[in-house]
Each structure stands twice: as C-alpha cells, then as structure tokens.
C-alpha cells in the first residue's frame, strides 16, 4: 500500500508466510490456558457454515463448551443448537434463555460469558460484529467474506487494531492457509522452484449455492435473509463470496503483494430465475500489478450443467505450480506426498490450541488485503471500468443500508420486479462514486 494515498494509516505489515502469526499472550487472562477451566464459545449465524464451525471448534477438545447461539431466525438458531446437542451432549451448556434471534441477536451472544465468538451470518454484518466482539474482550473467528465493501474493510481494519491492542485472537475463515498441502506448495514457490512468478490463473467455477426457495408465509425482508447468499447487499457477489479464497491463496504466494488496478467482465447469462436473487452468474477479473508485467486472471461462475473447477495455476520463469494437485512441473519437478486436508477443522484446532497455550492468532494483515482485493475485482466487473486500488480503498462506498441501520420491519433495498425476479446490476451503468 502506498502510504500517501491511503485514507488512513494502513495496518503495520507483518510477514505471514504460512497459516497465521502467533504472539505471546498473558496466560493469566485465561483460566483454561492453565488447564483449570473451559473455553466457552458463542455462535452468531446458525446456518450450515456457522454450525459447522461450532462443530469443528467443539471437536478440538472437551474443554470447549457452547454457551450461546444467535441467528436472524429463531427456528434456525434452535435447530442449530439441537444439532450440536445431539453430537456434543456434554459440551452444550445452552438452554432456551441463551438462544437469540432478530437483528440484535449478536449483542446478546457477545454479552454472554463466551470467551470466543464464532461469526458466520450474512457477510454484510461481519465487520460490525467482529469489532463489537473484540471491543467486548472476546476472541473472534469470522467467516469469509470478512467485508463486502470498502466501508466494511475500514471497520475491519479498526477491528484488527482492537485485537492487537487487547491481545485477542482474530481468525479469518480463509482456511486455505491451514491446509498442509498448500503450505508446502507455497514454501516450494517461495524457495524459488518455479523462479519468478509471472502469471496466475485462478478458477472458482461451480453450481449455484445458497438457493433455498421463497416460502409464501415470509415477508420480503425475511425472504432475502433466508436467501442471504443470493443478494449482494447482504453477502456480496461471487467474487467476494467465493473467489476470495483463490485471491487470498495467490496473495500468499506473492508474499502479500497487492494489485494496483483491476478490470473485468461479468453479468447474468443463465441463472435468471427469481430463486437466484440479484447476483451475477459469471465474473472474470484481470488484476494488474505495479510493474504491469505480472497479471492474475481470476474467474468465478455459478451455473448448472457446466465445467467446475476450484484451482489455481501459477506460472513462473522456471516452471508451473498446479495448486490442487500439489505439483510443480519445470526445471525441477516436485509433488506433495503428505495428507491433503480441507483446512476448516485445522484452523479451529490452531485457534483453540493457541488459546490453551496463552497465545493469540492474528489473521489481520492478510484478511484486510485479500478482502479488499476481492472487493476491487467485484467492483471492476460491476462497473465495467478499470479501477485503481487506491481510489476504491480511499472511498467509503457501502451497499446500503449500513449494517447498524438495519432494523426489524425495514424495507429491503432491493425489491422484486413485476415478474418476481430481482433487478441485476448492469456494467457500464452502475456507479459506485
């Protein structure tokens, strides 16, 4: 980041070569670090990913106890709790008094006696909830995307500073950094096996996700929350929601170097029915770097009946790295021979083991940068323009309304058209400034 062009002083850079940075933390802050207590968790967002993260946290040890759950929907919070109780009956110290719903469910979960807050709700609220939890002295795990607009990134930066000032852990859900096969591949690249990286191609091509339908008994606001992954004002679009994984991995490969500009194409081609909300079904982004000689070509797509791929290809002056295969072909060939792991469980193991040792995990630098990189790509495809990192980062653009302005009974900012479908952004017409 160029200091003179940033809206505020950017976070101090730290080298994140692998999964995370751990720094010393006063053992006196945690009874469980001395083996005499428990680590209590609260969950905000009881969908598949939120309850999945809770399951993975509870699996790390019997000293982990669930004490509170919250969700926009009361029934989803109850169902999530029941699922956890069936699997971990002795680790769920939670009754109906600690099941919270509505827009303010996050306040109640954070106000509980939980030590760690797991956040996996609509991504619009991730920065606000993260900051509030850290201000309240809680450790935080927050799923990606960690923000969906520049305004959210600036709140996320504030949260990172709070975590560091209070010596609290902040773990982002960019789980690829916790996969041993990826860690070893990055080590090989950093050791120079493929020479200088010249070009990267990243793919996140899959079927539509988060398509839940529209129950007739729900009002429009509830319907959109029920289908949160299908509306950009709630969860961003597919670059921020999906491709952010690839972008984070490749920024790791590039030692945290960020692009200066991006341009791209995107739109809606085939997934046009009401159930698909207002998201693009395809995006292609070209990221440009400072010397203009290096480029990252990134693609994401949600469509049925098409080729799927979740891979990266890193082309260097001496060889090519095939990310998912853990393979390098070139002047010197190499193949990862260990066990492949997905990373979701491993990141929770890392967090809770760190807490037991009186240490902290800090995802702050890479989560801010990778999130902003995804937002840059999405805005490039939305506008159809070439956008600079600095101009977008220094803006305070937000998908309205602001998270703190959302209230029960509000009118959603996106309304269905006469045929029931939702209006989709048109590149070349959409303006963010």
Secondary structure, DSSP 8 states (H G I E B T S, - for coil): --GGGSSS---------SS-EEEE--GGG-GGGGTSS-EEEEEE--SHHHHHHHHHHHHT-TTEEEEEEE-SSHHHHHHHHHHHHHH-TTSB---GGGEE-STTHHHHHHHSS-SEEEE-S-GGGHHHHHHHHHHTT-EEEE-S-S-SSHHHHHHHHHHHHHHHHHT--EEES-GGGG-HHHHHHHHHHHTTTT-SEEEEEEEEEE---------TTS-HHHHHHHTGGG-HHHH--HIIIIIHHHHHHHHHHTTT---SEEEEEEE-SS--SGGGTT--SEEEEEEE-TTSS-EEEEEEEE-TTS--B--EEEEESSEEEETTTTEEEESS-EE--S----SHHHHHHHHHHHHHTTEEEE-HHHHHHHHHHHHHHHHHHHH-S-EEHHHHHTS----SS-GGG--TT---SS-B-TTS-B----TTT----
